[in-house]
């Protein structure tokens, strides 16, 4: 029951409420749903009066023309120039004074909140002939404001709104979002009620959202398996939308950090795709917001792989090891104690913005002279409302492409969607990794008895890789097998001369010492055979042999 308090008249309201039903505080709530019973009140007559009043406070300058797409670079340049001179202080709109500070004061202090930054940018854009206005929103994890209750206190962030000329799309951007370009809003600012500060404003408008194709991340992992040399791995991350914001944040830390900081930040990223040791990285300037955002990491070693003279394998992550991003928290099964209610008992949709799509692509190159034995199957994967597509392709050069494409098309899921998601992820979790085997082509021919073709290939492999020890040792072993042990032992002895330096052992590299050990091992194996390639065993008598 709501009633006016008679004293003082029209200035006090009493609210009586009772018999509250138990209310489960949920997570992933839509922005217009309060997590608990809430009372909202205001003292403004209309949104137009709020806009008119604040327009008088900030005194926005008029500009001669509206925005066209051709001016995007100019707007971005003005924003980047401000960001080089001013750091956002992270304060909500209501914490500081209502009026923005003067531009000179902002530049002098080097710190500003969103309304200071928005007012500064609106003035700078006007000087460049671009009309812009401040807009106010309630952002972040807060419940969005109620359109029926006008009032300045509902807002905590100021944006910049650039009206568009006919045929162009207006710009909305958050001056406090350091790594988000001016042509879009960060996810917490999307689909929120906004008040454009203009005397002509009469109602709230919704800030633009984003779609699946606006939020894309691709991870391309290229693996060149080594044959007695370290496997070479290159990871390339490219992103747009909300993925871009987090990637730019990481790149900024790499730019500002020392070598140890870069190693600490990059190593977990590299290990997530089974890489072992980061060697180098490449990335653009994190604050050039209109440039393509990518991160390239090169390194050595792939933990789930093995190469021998006969063949080997590589293990790629299965569907269970994929990064499902904001879908992941929804995978948790309901708890028996009731702290996590089942989807069936939930009153509201699950809000998980934004829609997105990702691509996890592996390009596998077997060592020279090896071939993929069998192409893995493209396993169909179902994941509730999301889709995961697997594609496999074998190139003419013998390399293999294996790609997972994940599309999450909605930012609000029903209880039924989540039930399906949880049921499907349990099945996905039981799926194994992708096991890919390869074999040495020449060794396979030797094992099948085709010594002529096998020996020809082994000689070609050794000639094509004179600095790699393994192809030479495989050729030496083949000589022994076909009854030409002297040729095999001579090849090993020639290799010993190369790696067994007269200097001290300490002057040799680790790889040279490993090569030396491999040559000694193969030479010893050669002398375990007679000159006809037969393995020596106790009781053999060369004089009595036919």
C-alpha positions as CSV (number, residue, x, y, z in Angstrom):
1,X,0.0,0.0,0.0
2,X,1.4,3.4,-1.0
3,X,-0.1,6.5,0.6
4,X,0.9,10.2,0.9
5,X,2.0,11.2,4.3
6,X,-0.3,14.2,5.3
7,X,2.6,16.0,7.0
8,X,4.4,17.6,5.1
9,X,1.9,17.4,2.2
10,X,3.2,16.0,-1.1
11,X,6.7,15.6,0.2
12,X,6.6,12.2,1.9
13,X,5.2,8.8,0.9
14,X,4.8,5.8,3.1
15,X,5.2,2.3,1.7
16,X,3.8,-0.7,3.4
17,X,4.6,-4.2,2.1
18,X,4.2,-7.6,3.7
19,X,3.9,-11.3,3.0
20,X,7.0,-11.4,0.8
21,X,7.4,-14.7,-1.0
22,X,10.8,-16.4,-0.8
23,X,12.9,-14.9,-3.5
24,X,15.8,-16.8,-5.0
25,X,18.6,-14.4,-5.9
26,X,19.7,-15.6,-9.4
27,X,22.6,-15.0,-11.6
28,X,22.6,-14.2,-15.4
29,X,19.6,-12.0,-15.0
30,X,18.4,-9.7,-17.8
31,X,19.3,-6.1,-17.2
32,X,15.7,-5.1,-16.5
33,X,15.3,-7.7,-13.7
34,X,16.2,-6.8,-10.1
35,X,17.8,-9.6,-8.1
36,X,15.7,-8.8,-5.1
37,X,12.5,-6.7,-4.3
38,X,13.4,-3.0,-5.0
39,X,11.7,0.3,-4.5
40,X,12.5,3.0,-7.1
41,X,11.5,6.6,-6.7
42,X,12.3,9.9,-8.4
43,X,11.6,13.6,-8.2
44,X,11.7,14.6,-11.9
45,X,8.6,15.2,-13.9
46,X,9.9,13.8,-17.2
47,X,13.0,12.6,-19.0
48,X,12.8,15.8,-21.1
49,X,13.2,17.9,-18.0
50,X,16.2,15.9,-16.9
51,X,17.8,16.3,-20.4
52,X,17.0,20.0,-20.5
53,X,18.4,20.6,-17.0
54,X,21.7,18.8,-17.6
55,X,22.1,20.3,-21.1
56,X,22.1,23.7,-19.3
57,X,24.7,22.4,-16.8
58,X,27.2,21.1,-19.4
59,X,26.6,23.7,-22.1
60,X,27.2,21.6,-25.1
61,X,28.6,23.3,-28.2
62,X,26.8,23.2,-31.5
63,X,28.5,21.7,-34.6
64,X,27.6,22.4,-38.2
65,X,27.2,18.9,-39.5
66,X,26.2,15.4,-38.5
67,X,28.5,12.4,-38.7
68,X,29.2,10.4,-41.9
69,X,31.1,7.2,-42.1
70,X,34.0,9.0,-43.8
71,X,34.7,10.8,-40.5
72,X,35.3,7.7,-38.5
73,X,39.1,8.0,-38.6
74,X,38.8,11.7,-37.5
75,X,36.6,10.7,-34.5
76,X,39.0,7.9,-33.5
77,X,42.0,10.2,-33.8
78,X,40.4,12.7,-31.4
79,X,39.6,10.0,-28.9
80,X,43.1,8.4,-29.1
81,X,44.6,11.9,-28.6
82,X,42.6,12.3,-25.4
83,X,43.5,8.9,-24.1
84,X,47.2,9.6,-24.5
85,X,46.8,12.6,-22.2
86,X,44.0,11.6,-19.8
87,X,43.5,8.4,-17.8
88,X,40.1,7.3,-16.7
89,X,39.7,7.3,-12.9
90,X,37.0,4.7,-12.8
91,X,34.6,6.8,-10.8
92,X,30.8,6.5,-11.2
93,X,29.0,9.5,-12.5
94,X,27.4,10.3,-9.2
95,X,30.6,10.4,-7.1
96,X,32.0,13.6,-8.4
97,X,30.4,17.0,-9.1
98,X,27.5,17.1,-11.4
99,X,29.1,19.5,-13.8
100,X,32.1,18.4,-15.9
101,X,35.4,20.0,-15.4
102,X,36.9,22.4,-17.8
103,X,39.2,20.9,-20.5
104,X,42.3,22.7,-19.2
105,X,41.7,21.2,-15.7
106,X,41.2,17.8,-17.2
107,X,44.5,17.9,-19.1
108,X,46.4,19.4,-16.2
109,X,45.3,16.6,-13.8
110,X,45.6,13.8,-16.4
111,X,42.6,12.1,-14.7
112,X,38.9,12.2,-15.5
113,X,35.6,10.4,-15.0
114,X,33.3,9.5,-17.9
115,X,31.3,12.8,-17.9
116,X,34.6,14.8,-17.9
117,X,35.8,12.7,-20.8
118,X,32.5,12.8,-22.7
119,X,32.2,16.6,-22.4
120,X,35.8,17.1,-23.5
121,X,35.3,14.9,-26.6
122,X,32.0,16.6,-27.5
123,X,33.8,19.9,-27.5
124,X,36.7,18.6,-29.5
125,X,34.5,17.0,-32.1
126,X,32.5,20.3,-32.4
127,X,35.8,22.1,-33.1
128,X,36.3,19.6,-36.0
129,X,32.9,20.2,-37.4
130,X,31.3,17.0,-36.1
131,X,28.1,17.2,-34.1
132,X,28.1,15.1,-30.9
133,X,26.2,14.9,-27.7
134,X,26.6,13.4,-24.2
135,X,24.4,10.5,-23.3
136,X,23.8,9.0,-19.9
137,X,23.3,5.3,-19.0
138,X,23.3,2.8,-16.1
139,X,25.9,0.3,-17.0
140,X,27.7,-2.8,-15.7
141,X,26.1,-5.2,-13.3
142,X,23.5,-2.7,-12.1
143,X,19.9,-3.2,-12.9
144,X,18.9,-0.9,-15.8
145,X,16.9,2.1,-15.1
146,X,13.1,2.2,-15.3
147,X,11.7,4.3,-18.2
148,X,8.7,5.1,-16.1
149,X,10.8,6.8,-13.3
150,X,12.8,9.8,-14.7
151,X,15.7,11.0,-12.6
152,X,19.4,11.9,-12.9
153,X,20.4,9.6,-10.1
154,X,19.7,6.5,-12.2
155,X,22.8,7.0,-14.2
156,X,26.4,6.0,-13.5
157,X,28.2,6.5,-16.9
158,X,28.4,9.1,-19.6
159,X,28.8,8.1,-23.3
160,X,29.4,10.1,-26.5
161,X,26.6,10.0,-29.1
162,X,27.4,11.2,-32.6
163,X,24.2,11.6,-34.7
164,X,24.4,10.4,-38.2
165,X,23.6,12.1,-41.5
166,X,21.0,10.4,-43.6
167,X,22.3,7.1,-44.9
168,X,24.9,6.7,-42.2
169,X,24.9,4.9,-38.9
170,X,25.3,7.0,-35.7
171,X,28.2,6.4,-33.4
172,X,27.9,5.4,-29.7
173,X,31.1,5.1,-27.7
174,X,32.3,4.9,-24.2
175,X,35.1,7.4,-23.4
176,X,36.1,5.4,-20.3
177,X,36.5,2.1,-22.3
178,X,40.2,2.3,-23.0
179,X,40.5,-0.6,-25.5
180,X,37.1,-0.2,-27.3
181,X,37.0,1.6,-30.6
182,X,34.6,4.5,-31.3
183,X,32.5,2.5,-33.7
184,X,30.9,0.3,-31.0
185,X,30.2,0.0,-27.3
186,X,31.6,-2.4,-24.8
187,X,29.2,-5.2,-23.9
188,X,28.1,-3.8,-20.5
189,X,26.9,-0.7,-22.3
190,X,24.9,-2.5,-25.0
191,X,21.1,-2.7,-25.0
192,X,20.8,-0.2,-22.1
193,X,18.4,2.7,-21.7
194,X,20.1,5.9,-22.5
195,X,19.2,9.6,-22.2
196,X,20.7,11.8,-24.9
197,X,21.5,15.2,-23.4
198,X,19.7,17.6,-25.7
199,X,16.8,20.0,-24.9
200,X,14.8,18.3,-27.6
201,X,15.1,14.9,-26.1
202,X,11.7,13.6,-24.8
203,X,12.3,9.9,-24.1
204,X,15.0,7.3,-23.5
205,X,16.5,5.3,-26.3
206,X,18.2,1.9,-26.3
207,X,21.9,1.8,-27.0
208,X,22.8,-0.6,-29.9
209,X,23.6,-4.2,-29.2
210,X,25.8,-6.6,-31.2
211,X,25.3,-9.8,-33.2
212,X,27.1,-13.0,-33.6
213,X,29.3,-11.7,-36.5
214,X,30.3,-8.7,-34.5
215,X,32.0,-10.8,-31.8
216,X,34.4,-13.2,-33.5
217,X,37.6,-14.9,-32.3
218,X,39.8,-17.2,-34.3
219,X,42.8,-19.2,-33.0
220,X,45.0,-20.6,-35.7
221,X,47.6,-23.1,-34.4
222,X,50.3,-24.2,-36.9
223,X,52.4,-27.2,-35.9
224,X,55.5,-28.3,-37.8
225,X,56.5,-31.6,-36.2
226,X,60.2,-32.0,-35.8
227,X,62.3,-35.0,-36.9
228,X,65.1,-34.9,-34.4
229,X,64.7,-31.2,-34.1
230,X,62.2,-29.2,-31.9
231,X,58.7,-29.1,-33.1
232,X,57.8,-25.5,-34.3
233,X,54.5,-24.1,-33.1
234,X,52.9,-20.8,-34.1
235,X,49.6,-19.5,-32.5
236,X,47.8,-16.6,-34.1
237,X,44.8,-15.0,-32.3
238,X,42.6,-12.6,-34.2
239,X,39.5,-11.0,-32.7
240,X,36.7,-8.5,-33.0
241,X,34.0,-7.2,-30.8
242,X,34.2,-8.1,-27.1
243,X,37.0,-10.5,-27.7
244,X,39.0,-7.6,-29.1
245,X,38.7,-5.7,-25.9
246,X,40.3,-8.4,-23.7
247,X,42.9,-9.1,-26.3
248,X,43.9,-5.5,-26.5
249,X,44.1,-5.4,-22.7
250,X,46.6,-8.3,-22.8
251,X,48.6,-6.7,-25.6
252,X,48.8,-3.5,-23.6
253,X,50.3,-5.4,-20.7
254,X,52.8,-7.0,-23.1
255,X,53.8,-3.6,-24.4
256,X,54.3,-2.1,-21.0
257,X,55.9,-5.1,-19.3
258,X,59.5,-6.3,-19.1
259,X,60.7,-9.6,-20.6
260,X,59.7,-11.6,-17.4
261,X,56.2,-10.1,-17.5
262,X,55.8,-11.0,-21.1
263,X,57.0,-14.5,-20.5
264,X,54.6,-14.9,-17.5
265,X,51.6,-13.6,-19.6
266,X,52.3,-15.5,-22.8
267,X,53.4,-18.9,-21.4
268,X,49.9,-19.9,-20.2
269,X,48.3,-18.9,-23.5
270,X,50.9,-21.0,-25.4
271,X,50.5,-23.9,-23.1
272,X,46.7,-23.9,-23.5
273,X,47.2,-25.1,-27.1
274,X,49.9,-27.7,-25.9
275,X,52.8,-25.5,-26.9
276,X,55.8,-25.9,-24.5
277,X,58.2,-23.0,-24.7
278,X,57.5,-19.4,-26.0
279,X,60.3,-18.1,-28.2
280,X,58.9,-14.8,-29.7
281,X,55.7,-12.8,-30.0
282,X,54.3,-10.2,-32.3
283,X,51.4,-7.7,-31.8
284,X,50.2,-4.3,-32.9
285,X,49.9,-1.2,-30.8
286,X,47.0,-1.8,-28.4
287,X,45.9,1.8,-28.5
288,X,45.6,2.0,-32.3
289,X,41.9,1.0,-32.0
290,X,41.0,1.0,-35.7
291,X,43.8,-1.4,-36.6
292,X,43.3,-5.1,-36.8
293,X,43.9,-6.8,-33.4
294,X,46.0,-9.9,-33.4
295,X,48.6,-11.7,-31.3
296,X,51.2,-14.1,-32.7
297,X,53.2,-16.4,-30.5
298,X,55.9,-18.6,-31.8
299,X,57.6,-21.3,-29.8
300,X,59.0,-24.8,-29.7
301,X,57.7,-28.1,-28.5
302,X,54.2,-29.7,-28.6
303,X,53.5,-31.7,-25.5
304,X,51.1,-34.3,-26.9
305,X,53.2,-35.5,-29.8
306,X,55.8,-38.2,-30.6
307,X,58.0,-38.9,-33.6
308,X,60.1,-42.1,-34.3
309,X,61.9,-43.6,-37.3
310,X,58.7,-45.5,-38.2
311,X,56.1,-42.9,-37.5
312,X,54.4,-41.0,-34.7
313,X,51.3,-39.2,-33.5
314,X,49.9,-35.9,-32.4
315,X,47.0,-35.4,-30.0
316,X,44.7,-32.4,-30.6
317,X,42.3,-31.1,-28.0
318,X,38.9,-32.7,-28.2
319,X,35.5,-30.9,-27.9
320,X,35.7,-31.1,-24.1
321,X,38.9,-29.0,-24.1
322,X,37.4,-26.1,-26.1
323,X,36.9,-22.7,-24.6
324,X,33.1,-22.1,-24.5
325,X,33.6,-18.6,-23.0
326,X,30.5,-17.2,-21.3
327,X,28.6,-20.4,-21.9
328,X,30.9,-22.2,-19.5
329,X,29.3,-21.1,-16.2
330,X,26.0,-22.4,-17.4
331,X,27.3,-25.9,-17.6
332,X,27.2,-26.4,-13.8
333,X,24.7,-29.0,-12.8
334,X,22.1,-28.1,-10.2
335,X,23.3,-28.7,-6.6
336,X,21.4,-30.9,-4.2
337,X,21.4,-28.2,-1.4
338,X,19.4,-25.9,-3.6
339,X,22.0,-23.1,-3.8
340,X,22.0,-23.4,-7.5
341,X,18.3,-23.9,-8.5
342,X,17.5,-26.1,-11.5
343,X,16.6,-24.2,-14.7
344,X,13.0,-25.6,-14.4
345,X,12.5,-23.6,-11.2
346,X,13.8,-20.3,-12.7
347,X,11.4,-17.4,-13.4
348,X,13.6,-15.5,-15.8
349,X,15.7,-16.2,-18.9
350,X,19.5,-16.5,-18.6
351,X,21.2,-13.4,-19.9
352,X,24.7,-14.1,-21.3
353,X,25.7,-11.3,-23.7
354,X,26.8,-11.1,-26.4
355,X,26.2,-13.6,-29.2
356,X,29.5,-14.8,-30.5
357,X,31.4,-17.2,-32.8
358,X,34.8,-18.7,-32.4
359,X,37.1,-20.8,-34.6
360,X,39.8,-23.1,-33.2
361,X,41.9,-24.2,-36.2
362,X,44.9,-26.6,-36.2
363,X,47.1,-27.0,-39.2
364,X,49.4,-30.0,-38.8
365,X,52.5,-30.6,-40.8
366,X,54.1,-34.1,-40.4
367,X,57.9,-34.2,-40.6
368,X,59.3,-34.3,-44.2
369,X,59.1,-37.9,-45.5
370,X,56.1,-38.7,-43.3
371,X,52.4,-38.9,-44.2
372,X,49.1,-38.9,-42.3
373,X,47.9,-42.5,-42.0
374,X,44.2,-41.8,-41.7
375,X,42.1,-38.6,-41.6
376,X,40.2,-38.3,-38.4
377,X,36.4,-38.3,-38.5
378,X,34.5,-35.0,-38.3
379,X,32.4,-35.8,-35.2
380,X,29.0,-34.1,-35.1
381,X,28.5,-32.1,-31.8
382,X,25.3,-30.8,-30.3
383,X,25.3,-28.2,-27.6
384,X,21.8,-26.9,-26.9
385,X,21.1,-23.7,-28.8
386,X,24.8,-23.4,-29.7
387,X,26.3,-25.2,-32.6
388,X,29.8,-26.8,-32.9
389,X,30.9,-27.8,-36.4
390,X,34.0,-29.9,-37.0
391,X,35.8,-29.8,-40.4
392,X,38.8,-31.9,-41.4
393,X,40.7,-31.4,-44.6
394,X,43.9,-33.1,-46.0
395,X,45.9,-30.8,-48.3
396,X,47.9,-31.8,-51.3
397,X,51.1,-31.1,-49.5
398,X,50.2,-33.7,-46.9
399,X,49.3,-31.3,-44.1
400,X,46.0,-31.7,-42.2
401,X,43.5,-29.0,-41.2
402,X,41.3,-29.7,-38.2
403,X,38.8,-26.9,-37.2
404,X,36.1,-26.4,-34.5
405,X,33.6,-23.6,-35.2
406,X,31.4,-22.6,-32.3
407,X,28.4,-20.3,-32.8
408,X,26.4,-19.0,-29.8
409,X,23.5,-17.1,-31.6
410,X,21.6,-15.8,-28.6
411,X,22.3,-13.6,-25.6
412,X,19.2,-14.8,-23.7
413,X,18.6,-18.5,-23.1
414,X,15.4,-20.0,-21.9
415,X,15.3,-22.6,-19.1
416,X,14.8,-25.3,-21.7
417,X,17.9,-24.0,-23.6
418,X,20.0,-24.4,-20.5
419,X,18.6,-27.8,-19.7
420,X,19.6,-28.9,-23.2
421,X,23.0,-27.2,-22.9
422,X,23.8,-29.1,-19.6
423,X,22.6,-32.4,-21.0
424,X,24.7,-32.0,-24.2
425,X,27.9,-30.8,-22.4
426,X,27.9,-34.0,-20.3
427,X,28.1,-36.0,-23.6
428,X,30.7,-33.7,-25.0
429,X,32.9,-34.1,-21.8
430,X,33.1,-37.8,-22.5
431,X,34.5,-37.3,-26.0
432,X,38.3,-38.0,-26.4
433,X,40.9,-35.9,-28.0
434,X,41.7,-36.2,-31.6
435,X,44.5,-38.8,-32.2
436,X,46.3,-38.4,-35.5
437,X,48.9,-40.9,-36.6
438,X,51.5,-40.6,-39.3
439,X,54.2,-42.9,-40.7
440,X,57.5,-42.6,-42.4
441,X,56.9,-43.4,-46.0
442,X,60.3,-44.9,-46.8
443,X,60.3,-47.0,-43.6
444,X,56.9,-48.4,-44.5
445,X,58.2,-49.5,-47.9
446,X,61.2,-51.1,-46.3
447,X,59.0,-53.0,-43.8
448,X,56.8,-54.2,-46.7
449,X,59.9,-55.6,-48.5
450,X,60.1,-52.9,-51.3
451,X,63.8,-52.2,-50.6
452,X,64.5,-50.5,-53.9
453,X,61.7,-47.8,-53.5
454,X,62.4,-47.5,-49.7
455,X,66.1,-47.0,-50.1
456,X,65.5,-44.4,-52.9
457,X,63.3,-42.4,-50.6
458,X,65.6,-42.6,-47.7
459,X,68.5,-41.3,-49.8
460,X,66.4,-38.5,-51.0
461,X,65.3,-37.6,-47.5
462,X,68.9,-37.6,-46.3
463,X,70.0,-35.4,-49.2
464,X,67.2,-32.9,-48.7
465,X,68.0,-32.5,-45.0
466,X,71.8,-32.8,-44.7
467,X,71.9,-30.9,-41.4
468,X,69.3,-33.2,-39.6
469,X,70.7,-36.3,-38.0
470,X,67.6,-38.5,-38.1
471,X,67.3,-38.9,-41.9
472,X,71.0,-39.8,-42.0
473,X,70.6,-42.4,-39.3
474,X,67.5,-44.0,-41.0
475,X,69.5,-44.4,-44.2
476,X,72.4,-46.0,-42.2
477,X,69.9,-48.5,-40.7
478,X,68.5,-49.3,-44.1
479,X,72.0,-50.1,-45.4
480,X,72.4,-52.5,-42.5
481,X,69.0,-54.2,-43.2
482,X,69.7,-54.8,-46.9
483,X,73.2,-56.3,-46.2
484,X,75.4,-53.3,-46.7
485,X,76.5,-52.8,-43.1
486,X,79.9,-51.2,-44.1
487,X,78.0,-48.3,-45.9
488,X,75.8,-47.8,-42.8
489,X,78.7,-47.8,-40.3
490,X,80.7,-45.4,-42.5
491,X,77.7,-43.0,-42.6
492,X,77.6,-43.1,-38.8
493,X,81.4,-42.6,-38.5
494,X,81.1,-39.6,-40.8
495,X,78.4,-38.1,-38.6
496,X,80.6,-38.7,-35.5
497,X,83.3,-36.6,-37.1
498,X,80.8,-33.8,-37.5
499,X,79.4,-33.8,-34.0
500,X,82.4,-35.2,-32.0
501,X,84.3,-31.9,-31.7
502,X,87.8,-32.0,-30.4
503,X,87.0,-29.2,-27.9
504,X,85.5,-29.8,-24.5
505,X,82.0,-31.1,-24.1
506,X,80.9,-27.8,-22.5
507,X,81.4,-26.0,-25.9
508,X,78.8,-28.2,-27.6
509,X,75.1,-27.3,-27.6
510,X,72.5,-29.5,-26.1
511,X,71.2,-30.5,-29.5
512,X,74.7,-31.4,-30.7
513,X,75.1,-33.6,-27.7
514,X,71.8,-35.3,-28.3
515,X,72.8,-35.9,-32.0
516,X,76.1,-37.4,-30.9
517,X,74.3,-39.8,-28.5
518,X,71.9,-40.8,-31.3
519,X,74.8,-41.5,-33.7
520,X,76.6,-43.7,-31.1
521,X,73.4,-45.5,-30.4
522,X,72.8,-46.2,-34.1
523,X,76.4,-47.3,-34.6
524,X,76.2,-49.7,-31.7
525,X,73.0,-51.1,-33.2
526,X,74.7,-51.6,-36.5
527,X,77.5,-53.7,-34.9
528,X,74.8,-55.9,-33.4
529,X,74.2,-57.2,-37.0
530,X,76.4,-59.2,-39.3
531,X,77.4,-57.9,-42.7
532,X,74.3,-59.4,-44.2
533,X,72.0,-57.5,-41.9
534,X,71.2,-60.5,-39.6
535,X,70.9,-59.8,-35.9
536,X,73.8,-61.4,-34.0
537,X,72.8,-63.9,-31.3
538,X,74.7,-66.3,-29.1
539,X,75.9,-69.5,-31.0
540,X,76.1,-68.0,-34.5
541,X,79.2,-69.1,-36.5
542,X,80.1,-67.0,-39.5
543,X,82.5,-69.7,-40.9
544,X,79.7,-72.3,-40.9
545,X,77.1,-70.0,-42.3
546,X,76.2,-70.5,-46.0
